[in-house]
Amino acid sequence: MKVQLIDLTDTFATPFKLTQIQQLTYQELELEPVLSVMAKNDEHIQQAVLTGWFTSMLPTEQLKYRQATIRDALSNAKLIQELYQLSDTTILQVIDEGWGLLMGSASYQVSSKANLIKIFLQAIEKIQAQAANNWQSTAFKHFFQRLAQTFSQEKLKQMYQVIASLGDYSPSYAFSTNLFDGLQGKMSELDYYTKQTRATQFFKGVQMQLSTNFVSFVIGDRDDNSSQALGRYENRAMWGLATEVSNTFNELRHFFNELRAQLAFMQGVINLKQALPENTPLSFAEYSLEIKIVDLRNVVLLLNHPARDVVGNSFTSNRKPLWIISGANQGGKTTTLRSLGQAQLMGQSGMFVAAQSFNCNKFKQVVTHFKREEDTQLNTGKLAEELQRMQRIIANLQQPALILMNESFSSTNEHEGSIINSQIMAGLVNSGVTLIAVTHQYEFSKMFASYSKITPLYFRAERQADGQRSFKIIPGQPRETSYGLDIFNRFFAPKTNEKTTGDDIEESN
C-alpha cells in the first residue's frame, strides 16, 4: 500500500539526522524559531520538517505535486489535524499492545499480530470516512481511491472474519513415515495439516502434503519431554502462517508510519501558516534558472511583528551566479541573507515562501558560512576556524549548491581578508556554485576583478541622507565611505532625541 501524498517514493519516514554542515546552516539561518512554531514540541513534526528542508532536491514535477498537496492541506486544515492525530494514536496503540511480539511461539505471533492488524483496519475505516470531503489535489484523490480498492466494505468484512478465526486458531499436523523390513522406519519432515478456513485464503495459505492414512496418538499428562517436543513441532507447523501474518502486519505498520510522517510535514506547514500575521505575503515557488523574488520577508521577524512592520526586498539575478551585498552596519544585510536562505529551503521543500512571488533554482545543498566567534577552547583563532570550515564545505560539496557567506574572513585585516575572500569566492563560482555574499570589505569588491572575469551582481543596504536605515536592499555598487557617517555621528553628532544606541554600530543585521 502506498501513501504518496508528498513523497512518491514513500521514504519520508526514514530516520534523518542533520550533518555537521547542515546543523550550522540551521543555526545561522535562525531556523530554530521557525521549526519550534511548526512542531509545537511534536518530535514527529520536527523530524518531518527537517527531512523536507534538508533532503536532496526533487524533480520539478514532484515538487509541483507536493505543492498541490500542501495547498489542499491548508484548505482542509482541521481534517489534516484529525488524520495526523489518528495515525499517531493508532501507531502508539499498536506499540503499547504489541510490546512483547519479539518473544513467544509462532502460534502466539499469529494470534497477537492478528489483533494488531485489527487495530490498523479499524483506523483505515476511519480514514476512509474522510474520502467524501472536498479534496482537490491529485495526491489525496488517488490516496482515497487506493484505500477504496484495497479495503472495500466486502474485503474489510472478510479480513475481520479472518482475524476472528486466527484468534483461536488450532491447527493439526502429521508426520509421514515409511516402514521397512524388520519394522524399521524413517520419519520424514513435518507436514502441515490445517483446517480449511479463510485464513489460508487471505494470508496466501500454506502448502500441504497429506497421506491418505494417518495414526494419531495422545501424550500423557506428565510426559514433559514429549510435550516440549510437540511444542517445537507445533511452532514449525505454524511458522508459514505466522510469516504471512507478520508480513501483513509489517506492511500495515509501514503504511501508518509513512502516513504519519507525511501528514506531520503538512501539519507543520499548517501550524506555521496559522502563526504568521495577517496580510503576510505568501506564495509557492516557481522553479527556473532565473532567480526573481518580489517582496521577500524574513520569517522569524514575521513571527514576532505585524506584517506591515517587516520590510520586504526584491531581487532579480539576471542568471548571474554571484551576488554581493554591501552597505552600512545595521542596514538589514544579514537579515536579508537569512531570509534568502530560509525561503530557498522552504521553497524547494514544497511549502510556501514569505514573498509575493519566488522564482528560484533548485539546489542539492544550501550551505552557510557566517563569521564565527573565537574558539572557546582557544585551540584555533577565528580566521583558522573559518578556513577549516570552508575546507569542510568544499570537501562535501554537492552540485548544484547555494552558499550564503556573511562577513567571511573578516577576522583579519581588510587587505588580507579581501585577498582570501576574492580567491575562494572566484574558485567556488567557477566550480558551478551560486554564491550570495554579505561583506563590508570595500577593497574586496575592487580586488575581485583581478582574480576572476566573473561579473557580480551588486546590492547595497540603503541608508538615507540623515543616516537612517530603511532596511531595503537595493541594486548598487559598494561605497568606500559606507561607515564614515556612522563614525562621525558616533563621536560628534548632537545627542538629541536619538532613537539609536551604541549597539547600532555593531553588525548584528
C-alpha positions as CSV (number, residue, x, y, z in Angstrom):
1,M,0.0,0.0,0.0
2,K,1.3,3.4,-0.9
3,V,0.8,6.7,0.8
4,Q,2.4,9.0,-1.8
5,L,0.9,12.3,-0.5
6,I,4.1,14.3,-0.6
7,D,6.7,11.7,-1.3
8,L,6.2,9.4,-4.3
9,T,8.9,7.0,-3.0
10,D,7.3,6.6,0.4
11,T,10.6,7.0,2.2
12,F,9.7,10.2,4.1
13,A,9.6,8.3,7.4
14,T,13.2,7.1,7.0
15,P,15.2,8.4,10.1
16,F,17.1,11.6,9.2
17,K,19.8,13.4,11.1
18,L,21.5,16.7,10.2
19,T,25.1,16.6,9.3
20,Q,27.5,19.0,11.0
21,I,27.4,21.3,8.0
22,Q,23.6,21.2,7.9
23,Q,23.4,21.8,11.6
24,L,25.5,25.0,11.2
25,T,23.3,26.1,8.3
26,Y,20.2,25.5,10.5
27,Q,21.7,27.7,13.3
28,E,23.0,30.5,11.1
29,L,19.7,30.9,9.2
30,E,17.9,31.1,12.5
31,L,15.6,28.3,11.7
32,E,15.1,27.2,15.2
33,P,12.2,29.6,16.0
34,V,10.5,28.6,12.7
35,L,10.8,24.9,13.5
36,S,9.6,25.5,17.0
37,V,6.4,27.1,15.8
38,M,5.9,24.4,13.2
39,A,6.5,21.5,15.5
40,K,4.8,22.7,18.7
41,N,7.0,20.2,20.7
42,D,6.0,17.3,18.5
43,E,9.1,15.3,17.6
44,H,7.4,13.7,14.6
45,I,6.6,17.1,13.0
46,Q,10.1,18.3,13.8
47,Q,11.7,15.3,12.1
48,A,9.4,15.6,9.1
49,V,10.2,19.3,8.6
50,L,13.9,18.8,8.9
51,T,13.6,16.0,6.4
52,G,11.7,18.2,4.0
53,W,14.2,21.1,4.3
54,F,17.4,19.2,4.1
55,T,17.0,16.1,1.9
56,S,18.1,16.1,-1.7
57,M,16.2,18.2,-4.2
58,L,13.3,16.7,-6.0
59,P,12.5,16.9,-9.7
60,T,10.3,19.8,-10.6
61,E,7.2,17.7,-11.4
62,Q,7.4,16.0,-8.0
63,L,7.7,19.4,-6.2
64,K,4.6,20.7,-8.1
65,Y,2.8,17.5,-7.0
66,R,3.8,18.2,-3.3
67,Q,2.9,21.9,-3.6
68,A,-0.6,20.9,-4.7
69,T,-0.9,18.6,-1.8
70,I,0.2,21.3,0.6
71,R,-2.4,23.7,-0.8
72,D,-5.0,21.1,-0.3
73,A,-3.9,20.5,3.3
74,L,-4.0,24.3,4.0
75,S,-7.6,24.3,2.7
76,N,-8.5,21.3,4.9
77,A,-6.5,22.1,8.0
78,K,-8.9,20.6,10.5
79,L,-9.2,17.3,8.6
80,I,-5.4,17.1,8.3
81,Q,-5.1,17.6,12.1
82,E,-7.6,14.8,12.6
83,L,-5.9,12.4,10.2
84,Y,-2.5,13.1,11.7
85,Q,-3.7,12.5,15.3
86,L,-5.5,9.3,14.1
87,S,-2.3,7.9,12.5
88,D,-0.2,8.8,15.6
89,T,-2.6,7.4,18.2
90,T,-3.0,4.2,16.1
91,I,0.8,3.6,16.0
92,L,1.0,4.3,19.7
93,Q,-1.8,1.8,20.5
94,V,-0.1,-0.9,18.4
95,I,3.2,-0.2,20.1
96,D,1.6,-0.4,23.5
97,E,-0.3,-3.6,22.9
98,G,2.4,-5.3,20.9
99,W,5.5,-4.6,23.0
100,G,6.2,-8.3,23.6
101,L,5.9,-9.5,20.0
102,L,9.6,-10.3,19.6
103,M,9.0,-13.2,22.1
104,G,6.7,-16.1,22.0
105,S,5.9,-19.1,19.8
106,A,4.7,-18.9,16.2
107,S,1.1,-19.6,17.4
108,Y,1.4,-16.6,19.8
109,Q,2.8,-14.4,16.9
110,V,-0.3,-15.4,14.8
111,S,-2.9,-14.5,17.4
112,S,-1.2,-11.4,18.7
113,K,-0.4,-9.8,15.3
114,A,-3.9,-10.6,14.2
115,N,-5.2,-8.4,17.0
116,L,-2.8,-5.6,16.0
117,I,-3.9,-5.9,12.3
118,K,-7.5,-5.4,13.6
119,I,-6.4,-2.1,15.2
120,F,-4.9,-0.9,11.8
121,L,-8.0,-1.9,9.9
122,Q,-10.3,0.0,12.3
123,A,-8.1,3.1,11.8
124,I,-8.3,2.6,8.0
125,E,-12.1,2.6,8.2
126,K,-11.9,6.0,10.0
127,I,-9.6,7.4,7.4
128,Q,-11.9,6.2,4.6
129,A,-14.7,8.2,6.2
130,Q,-12.9,11.4,5.2
131,A,-12.8,10.5,1.5
132,A,-16.1,12.4,0.7
133,N,-14.6,15.7,1.7
134,N,-13.6,18.3,-0.8
135,W,-10.1,17.1,-1.8
136,Q,-8.7,18.9,-4.8
137,S,-5.2,17.5,-5.2
138,T,-4.2,14.5,-7.3
139,A,-2.4,13.1,-4.3
140,F,-5.4,13.0,-1.9
141,K,-7.8,11.8,-4.6
142,H,-5.5,8.9,-5.6
143,F,-4.8,8.1,-1.9
144,F,-8.5,7.6,-1.1
145,Q,-9.0,5.7,-4.4
146,R,-6.2,3.2,-3.4
147,L,-7.8,2.7,0.0
148,A,-11.2,2.1,-1.5
149,Q,-9.8,-0.6,-3.9
150,T,-7.7,-2.3,-1.2
151,F,-10.2,-2.0,1.6
152,S,-13.7,-2.2,0.2
153,Q,-16.5,-3.0,2.6
154,E,-16.6,-6.6,1.4
155,K,-12.9,-7.0,1.7
156,L,-12.9,-5.5,5.2
157,K,-15.6,-7.9,6.2
158,Q,-13.6,-10.8,5.0
159,M,-10.5,-9.5,6.8
160,Y,-12.3,-9.2,10.1
161,Q,-13.6,-12.8,9.7
162,V,-10.0,-14.0,9.1
163,I,-8.8,-12.2,12.2
164,A,-11.5,-13.7,14.3
165,S,-10.6,-17.2,13.1
166,L,-6.9,-16.5,13.8
167,G,-7.6,-15.5,17.4
168,D,-8.4,-19.1,18.4
169,Y,-6.6,-20.9,15.6
170,S,-5.9,-24.6,16.4
171,P,-4.1,-26.4,13.5
172,S,-3.3,-30.1,13.3
173,Y,-0.2,-31.6,11.8
174,A,1.2,-35.0,10.9
175,F,4.4,-37.0,10.4
176,S,4.6,-39.2,7.3
177,T,6.6,-42.4,7.8
178,N,7.8,-45.3,5.7
179,L,8.2,-48.9,7.2
180,F,11.0,-51.2,6.0
181,D,11.9,-54.8,6.8
182,G,12.1,-55.6,10.5
183,L,9.6,-52.8,11.1
184,Q,12.4,-50.2,10.7
185,G,11.0,-46.8,9.9
186,K,12.1,-43.3,8.9
187,M,10.2,-40.3,9.9
188,S,10.0,-37.5,7.3
189,E,9.9,-33.8,7.8
190,L,6.8,-32.4,9.4
191,D,3.8,-32.0,7.2
192,Y,1.2,-29.4,7.9
193,Y,-2.5,-30.2,8.1
194,T,-4.7,-27.2,8.6
195,K,-8.4,-26.6,8.9
196,Q,-9.9,-25.1,5.8
197,T,-10.6,-21.6,6.9
198,R,-10.5,-18.2,5.3
199,A,-7.1,-17.7,6.9
200,T,-5.4,-19.9,4.3
201,Q,-7.1,-17.9,1.6
202,F,-6.4,-14.4,2.8
203,F,-2.9,-14.9,4.1
204,K,-1.9,-16.9,1.0
205,G,-2.2,-20.3,2.7
206,V,0.4,-22.9,3.5
207,Q,1.2,-25.8,1.1
208,M,0.2,-29.3,2.4
209,Q,1.2,-32.8,1.6
210,L,-1.1,-35.3,3.2
211,S,-1.1,-39.1,3.1
212,T,-4.4,-40.9,2.8
213,N,-3.9,-42.7,6.1
214,F,-2.6,-41.4,9.4
215,V,-2.4,-42.5,13.0
216,S,-3.0,-40.2,16.0
217,F,-1.5,-40.5,19.5
218,V,-2.0,-38.9,22.9
219,I,0.7,-37.6,25.2
220,G,0.4,-38.4,28.9
221,D,-0.2,-35.6,31.3
222,R,3.3,-35.9,32.9
223,D,5.3,-36.5,29.8
224,D,7.1,-33.2,29.8
225,N,9.7,-34.1,27.3
226,S,7.1,-35.2,24.7
227,S,5.1,-32.0,25.4
228,Q,8.1,-29.8,24.8
229,A,8.9,-31.7,21.6
230,L,5.3,-31.4,20.5
231,G,5.5,-27.6,21.1
232,R,8.6,-27.4,18.9
233,Y,6.8,-29.3,16.2
234,E,3.7,-27.1,16.5
235,N,5.9,-24.0,16.2
236,R,7.3,-25.4,13.0
237,A,3.9,-26.2,11.7
238,M,2.6,-22.7,12.4
239,W,5.7,-20.9,11.0
240,G,4.4,-20.5,7.5
241,L,1.1,-18.9,8.6
242,A,3.0,-16.8,11.2
243,T,5.2,-15.4,8.4
244,E,2.2,-14.4,6.3
245,V,0.5,-12.7,9.2
246,S,3.7,-10.9,10.1
247,N,4.2,-9.7,6.5
248,T,0.7,-8.3,6.5
249,F,1.3,-6.6,9.9
250,N,4.6,-5.1,8.7
251,E,3.1,-3.7,5.6
252,L,0.3,-2.0,7.6
253,R,2.8,-0.7,10.1
254,H,5.0,0.8,7.3
255,F,1.9,2.4,5.8
256,F,0.9,4.1,9.0
257,N,4.5,5.2,9.8
258,E,4.8,6.7,6.4
259,L,1.3,8.3,6.6
260,R,2.1,9.9,9.9
261,A,5.4,11.3,8.6
262,Q,3.9,12.8,5.5
263,L,0.9,14.2,7.4
264,A,3.3,15.6,10.0
265,F,5.0,17.7,7.4
266,M,1.6,19.1,6.3
267,Q,0.6,19.8,9.9
268,G,3.9,21.7,10.4
269,V,3.1,23.9,7.4
270,I,-0.4,24.5,8.7
271,N,0.9,25.5,12.1
272,L,3.3,28.0,10.6
273,K,0.6,29.5,8.4
274,Q,-1.6,30.0,11.4
275,A,1.2,31.6,13.4
276,L,2.1,34.2,10.7
277,P,0.4,37.6,11.0
278,E,-2.5,38.6,8.7
279,N,-1.6,40.1,5.4
280,T,1.7,38.2,5.2
281,P,2.5,37.7,1.5
282,L,2.7,34.0,0.8
283,S,3.4,32.2,-2.5
284,F,4.7,28.9,-3.7
285,A,8.0,28.7,-5.6
286,E,8.3,28.6,-9.3
287,Y,11.5,26.8,-10.5
288,S,13.8,28.2,-13.1
289,L,17.4,29.2,-13.7
290,E,16.4,32.8,-13.3
291,I,16.0,33.9,-9.7
292,K,13.3,36.5,-9.4
293,I,11.9,37.5,-6.0
294,V,9.3,40.0,-5.1
295,D,8.7,41.4,-1.6
296,L,10.6,38.7,0.3
297,R,10.4,38.9,4.1
298,N,12.2,37.3,7.0
299,V,10.1,34.6,8.6
300,V,11.5,35.0,12.1
301,L,10.7,38.7,12.1
302,L,7.2,37.9,10.8
303,L,6.6,35.6,13.8
304,N,7.3,38.5,16.2
305,H,6.0,41.6,14.4
306,P,3.0,42.6,12.3
307,A,3.5,42.1,8.6
308,R,3.4,45.8,7.9
309,D,6.5,46.3,10.2
310,V,8.7,43.8,8.3
311,V,10.4,45.2,5.3
312,G,10.4,43.1,2.1
313,N,13.1,43.1,-0.5
314,S,13.1,42.1,-4.2
315,F,15.8,40.6,-6.4
316,T,16.5,39.6,-9.9
317,S,19.6,37.5,-10.7
318,N,19.9,38.0,-14.4
319,R,21.3,34.5,-14.2
320,K,24.5,35.8,-12.5
321,P,25.9,33.2,-10.1
322,L,27.4,35.7,-7.7
323,W,25.6,38.4,-5.6
324,I,27.5,40.8,-3.3
325,I,25.6,42.7,-0.7
326,S,27.4,45.6,1.0
327,G,26.5,48.8,2.9
328,A,26.2,50.3,6.3
329,N,26.0,48.4,9.5
330,Q,22.5,47.7,10.9
331,G,21.2,48.1,7.4
332,G,19.5,44.7,7.1
333,K,22.1,42.8,5.2
334,T,22.4,39.7,7.4
335,T,18.6,39.6,8.0
336,T,18.1,39.7,4.2
337,L,20.7,37.0,3.7
338,R,18.9,34.8,6.2
339,S,15.6,35.4,4.6
340,L,17.0,34.3,1.2
341,G,18.3,31.0,2.8
342,Q,15.1,30.4,4.7
343,A,13.0,30.9,1.6
344,Q,15.2,28.7,-0.5
345,L,14.9,25.7,1.9
346,M,11.2,26.3,2.3
347,G,10.5,26.8,-1.4
348,Q,12.4,23.8,-2.6
349,S,10.7,21.6,0.1
350,G,7.3,22.3,-1.5
351,M,6.0,24.6,1.2
352,F,5.1,28.3,0.8
353,V,7.5,31.2,1.0
354,A,7.0,34.6,2.7
355,A,7.1,36.6,-0.5
356,Q,4.7,37.9,-3.2
357,S,6.4,35.7,-5.7
358,F,9.5,33.5,-5.6
359,N,11.2,32.1,-8.7
360,C,14.3,30.1,-7.8
361,N,16.7,27.5,-9.0
362,K,16.8,24.1,-7.1
363,F,19.9,23.2,-5.1
364,K,21.1,19.9,-3.7
365,Q,22.8,21.9,-0.9
366,V,22.1,25.2,0.8
367,V,25.1,26.0,2.9
368,T,26.1,28.9,5.1
369,H,29.5,30.3,6.0
370,F,29.0,33.1,8.6
371,K,31.7,34.7,10.6
372,R,32.3,32.8,13.9
373,E,33.3,33.7,17.4
374,E,36.7,32.8,18.9
375,D,37.1,29.1,19.7
376,T,36.1,28.8,23.4
377,Q,39.0,26.3,23.9
378,L,41.4,28.7,22.3
379,N,42.6,25.9,20.0
380,T,42.2,28.0,16.9
381,G,41.6,31.6,16.0
382,K,38.7,33.0,14.1
383,L,40.5,33.0,10.7
384,A,41.8,29.5,11.1
385,E,38.4,28.2,12.1
386,E,36.8,30.0,9.1
387,L,39.3,28.5,6.7
388,Q,38.9,25.0,8.2
389,R,35.1,25.2,7.9
390,M,35.3,26.4,4.3
391,Q,37.6,23.4,3.6
392,R,34.9,21.0,5.0
393,I,32.2,22.7,2.9
394,I,34.2,22.3,-0.3
395,A,35.1,18.7,0.6
396,N,31.4,17.8,1.0
397,L,30.0,20.0,-1.8
398,Q,27.2,18.6,-3.9
399,Q,26.3,20.5,-7.1
400,P,24.2,22.4,-7.7
401,A,24.9,24.3,-4.5
402,L,23.9,27.6,-3.0
403,I,26.4,29.1,-0.5
404,L,25.5,32.1,1.7
405,M,28.5,33.9,3.1
406,N,28.2,36.5,5.8
407,E,31.3,38.7,6.5
408,S,33.5,35.7,5.8
409,F,37.2,36.1,6.6
410,S,36.7,39.4,8.2
411,S,38.6,38.4,11.3
412,T,41.9,39.5,9.8
413,N,42.8,42.9,8.3
414,E,40.8,44.1,5.3
415,H,43.6,43.6,2.8
416,E,44.4,40.1,3.7
417,G,40.7,39.2,4.2
418,S,39.9,40.6,0.8
419,I,42.6,38.5,-0.9
420,I,41.3,35.3,0.8
421,N,37.7,36.2,0.1
422,S,38.1,37.0,-3.6
423,Q,40.2,33.9,-4.4
424,I,37.9,31.5,-2.6
425,M,34.7,33.0,-4.0
426,A,36.1,33.0,-7.5
427,G,37.0,29.4,-7.2
428,L,33.6,28.5,-5.9
429,V,31.7,30.3,-8.6
430,N,33.9,28.9,-11.3
431,S,33.1,25.4,-10.0
432,G,29.4,26.0,-10.5
433,V,28.3,27.3,-7.1
434,T,25.7,30.0,-6.8
435,L,27.0,32.4,-4.1
436,I,25.4,35.3,-2.2
437,A,27.9,37.2,0.0
438,V,27.5,39.9,2.5
439,T,30.7,41.9,3.1
440,H,31.9,45.2,4.5
441,Q,35.3,44.8,2.7
442,Y,35.3,47.6,0.1
443,E,38.8,46.5,-1.1
444,F,37.4,43.1,-1.8
445,S,35.0,44.3,-4.4
446,K,37.8,46.1,-6.2
447,M,40.2,43.2,-5.9
448,F,37.8,40.6,-7.2
449,A,38.2,41.6,-10.8
450,S,41.9,40.8,-10.5
451,Y,41.3,37.2,-9.8
452,S,38.3,36.5,-12.0
453,K,36.4,37.5,-15.1
454,I,33.1,37.0,-13.2
455,T,30.8,40.0,-13.1
456,P,29.0,40.1,-9.8
457,L,25.5,41.4,-9.2
458,Y,25.9,44.2,-6.6
459,F,23.3,45.2,-4.0
460,R,23.6,47.7,-1.2
461,A,21.8,48.3,2.1
462,E,20.0,51.6,1.6
463,R,20.8,54.5,4.0
464,Q,19.0,57.8,3.9
465,A,20.7,61.1,3.8
466,D,20.3,61.6,7.5
467,G,21.8,58.3,8.3
468,Q,18.6,56.4,9.0
469,R,18.3,52.8,7.7
470,S,15.3,51.9,5.5
471,F,16.3,48.2,5.7
472,K,15.8,48.0,2.0
473,I,18.4,46.2,-0.1
474,I,18.8,48.0,-3.5
475,P,20.9,47.5,-6.5
476,G,24.2,49.4,-6.1
477,Q,27.9,49.2,-6.1
478,P,29.8,49.2,-2.7
479,R,30.7,52.6,-1.3
480,E,34.1,53.4,0.1
481,T,32.6,55.8,2.6
482,S,29.9,53.4,3.9
483,Y,30.9,53.8,7.5
484,G,32.3,57.4,7.6
485,L,29.0,59.0,8.5
486,D,28.4,56.4,11.2
487,I,31.7,57.1,12.8
488,F,31.2,60.8,12.6
489,N,27.7,60.6,14.2
490,R,29.0,58.3,16.9
491,F,31.6,60.9,18.2
492,F,30.4,64.3,17.0
493,A,26.6,64.3,16.3
494,P,24.5,66.1,18.9
495,K,22.7,63.6,21.2
496,T,19.1,65.0,20.7
497,N,16.1,62.6,20.7
498,E,18.2,59.9,19.1
499,K,16.5,56.6,18.7
500,T,19.7,54.8,18.1
501,T,22.1,53.3,20.7
502,G,25.7,52.4,20.8
503,D,24.7,48.9,19.6
504,D,23.8,50.4,16.3
505,I,27.4,50.5,15.1
506,E,27.8,46.7,15.6
507,E,27.0,44.3,12.8
508,S,24.0,42.3,14.0
509,N,21.9,42.9,11.0
